[in-house]
Amino acid sequence: MADQMQQVRVGVFGVLRNDSGQILLVHQPRQDRWSLPGGGVRFGESPGAALAREVAEETALQVRRHTLIGTHDNVYDPGDGIQRHGIRLLYAIEADGEITDPENQEVDGTAWFAPDELPVNSTDWVVAAVNLCFDR
């Protein structure tokens, strides 16, 4: 019975920096929070393929290179009675293309932020990624 009340979720998230040293974030309207572009790994999907798919869905960018820089994890209950253990793989990425705002319900916009000027409603994995990528 306990297995039905607990789940492990694996996600992949990309850290993209511009020439000014800013980091690209996406806005998730349902939670009103800023996150790194990325999301869940599907069953049978490699982390690299999931990263490329999620970044393209949320920004229209094509990931050409990714390097694992760290992880973030936490246990949370989103209110449905199922405890989740979120494990997030954080990648430094290089990407090609032009950023376009997504046309989906998960993300409603993108913006660049300086590492010392992150929105207060940034996810914990944004903060973890900034701490891994920038001298702070």
N, C-alpha and C positions, 0 to 999 in steps of 0.2 A: 504494500500500500504506500509506503514512503516514497518509492520510486515515482509514483504517479503525482506526487506533490512536490517533486524536485526535478529541475531540468538543468542541463549544462548547455550554454549557448556560446558558440565561438564566433567572434567577429574579427574583421580586418579593417584597418583604418590607415589612410595615407596622410603623411605630413608633407605638404608641398609649400616650399618657400619661394618668394619672388626675389628679384634683384635687390629690393629694399630691405630684405630680411623679415618681411611679414609672412604670416602663415595663413593659408586659405582655410576658412571654416564654412560650414553649411548650417542653415537655420532649420531646425525641426519644429514646425508649428504646434504639433500635438502636445509636446512637452515644453514648448517655448524655451528651447535651449540651443546653444551653438555647439556643434560637434565637428570632428574631422570628417571628411568625406569617407564613406565606407559603410559597412554593415555586415550582416550575417553570412556565414559560409553555409552553402547548401550541402546536403548529404552527397558525398562522392565528389565534391568540387575541391580543387586544390586551393590553398590560401591565395596564391598568386592570381589564379583565374577569378576568384571571388573579388579580390581587390580591384582588378581591372574592370570587372563588370560593375561593381558598386560605384567606383569613381566615375565611370562613364555615365551611369544612370543619374548621378547627382550633379555632375558638372559638365558633361559632354567631352571631357578630356580623355585622351588615350594614354594610359600608363605605358611608358617604354622601359622603365627601369625601376626596381624596388629593392630596398635593402632593409631587412629586419633590424629595428633599433631597440626594441624592448616590448614589454607586455604590461597590461593593466588588468586587474581582476577585482571583482567584488561579488558579494551575495546580496540579492535584493528581492523584494516582493512587489510587483507592480500593482498590487491590489486585487488580483484575481485568485489569491490563495495558493498560487504556485510559487515556491521559492526558486529563484534562478541563480545560478553561478555563471556570471558573465566573464568570459576570458577573451581579452582583446589583444590581437597582435598588431603592433604599431610599426609602420614602415615609412622610411624616408622614400619619397617617390620623385621621379622626373616624369613629366608628361608633355604631350604635344596637343595642339589644338587651341581653340578659343573657348573660354568659359562661357557657358550659357546657363541661365537659370533653369532649373529642372521643371519639368511638367509632370509632377507626381504629387501625391499627398504626403509623402514622408518628409520632403524638403521643399521649402518655398523660396530659398534665396541663398546666395553665396556672398562672402565679403572677405577682404584681407584685413588682418589685425597684426599690430606689432606685438611681440611676445610679452611686453610689459604693459599692454593695454587690452588684455583679453576681456570680453564681456563677462559680467558677474554671473550670467547664466550659462557659462561654458561647462561642458562635461568634465568629469575628473580625468578622463583620458586625454583631453586636450591639454590640461595642466601637466599631466605626466609626460606627454610628448614634448611639450615646450621645455620642460626640465631636462629631458634627454638631449634635445637638439641645440639648446642655447646655453651659453654661459650665464648663469643666474646666481 
